[in-house]
């Protein structure tokens, strides 16, 4: 998909006969395979700064708090490059090139991509193009080498981080610190599944504006997708937000990334399963199992809603957890909702059968549910609660630690009761 971005740029084929003052910018140059030297860099910056964007800048949403330049993200920089780590052969051999790639993405290429997208959005505004097409067409042409250069180096950095998608990244990777597979896989997912698609659509917007104004030779965009009807500042803001999210894969703490998907939507999924428990037919053994399952649902819902606020304070950038544990904790809400949904679905089916039919099958489901929540609770106890306790700015850490101990006791009792009900 990222290759189609370049194709979309080439679709801006300016017709000099239509506007001679667009100078020699008949078509975009091929994608650059190298860097931009200092003189060229100054030229691009001077060209961009020569345009007055002030009147339109307020219409475009500004960089949000997740930007790489925000103080909160700068504070999250890890201590990977400490002298002791630099002396490690593992760091020198495997981590150093990856860390350098991440540093370049955070400090140079993603911030530059943000600026280019913002200014390209402003230059391709139909009102500006109509008012002074020569100026803004030339500016758009001037963006192409720098845009191509930036995309190329982002792809190059991604290849350093993920050299071969057919080879699974290590899951037992505590020594990798901020460069564990957990982070890298999330970053690659943002780029391949979200950002390239959004930039592809964004690039088509100026193509559409220029063609509608009759400032380009006839050049079908059908091969690159449909021409968007209207591109708004909100659409551009969405692209910028995706860039910030991609940067966030390396600037947020591991706990933030793990709990990112612990949303209210998952809690609503548990609520739905609880509601479905009340729709069972008059089958007493099944009804008793459902009644025993309800406390476990409530306890699970409580855990999913209680932990995220406790991790809102600044926590260490990386933990002692390996990727396998991080992924397990991240997927907990989805697995819990799915497990309860399947459990209740089978209860409804069993309630319509003869009494006692397949009641023993629920024993395996209960054991799977217990294993899932027990393992996650253990990870929380070993790796997250100590971090919360070490956060001096968090006022209620002792109460959460006590609360979690009580929660585990209550969960064990509820599971014992469920297992006893199933086997009775």
ZIVENUR-V150324 format. One record per run of one state. SS is the DSSP state (~ for helix, > for strand, _ for the rest). FROM is the first residue (numbers start at 1). TO is the last residue. Records with the same first field share a line. If there is no record, write none. Layout:
SS->FROM-TO ; FROM-TO
This chain:
_->1-1 ; 11-13 ; 15-19 ; 23-37 ; 50-53 ; 58-70 ; 75-82 ; 87-88 ; 124-125 ; 132-132 ; 162-173 ; 180-180 ; 213-215 ; 217-221 ; 225-232 ; 252-253 ; 260-263 ; 280-283 ; 311-322 ; 331-331 ; 352-358 ; 391-396 ; 424-424
~->2-10 ; 20-22 ; 38-49 ; 54-57 ; 71-74 ; 83-86 ; 89-123 ; 126-131 ; 133-161 ; 174-179 ; 181-212 ; 222-224 ; 233-251 ; 254-259 ; 264-279 ; 284-310 ; 323-330 ; 332-351 ; 359-390 ; 397-423
>->14-14 ; 216-216
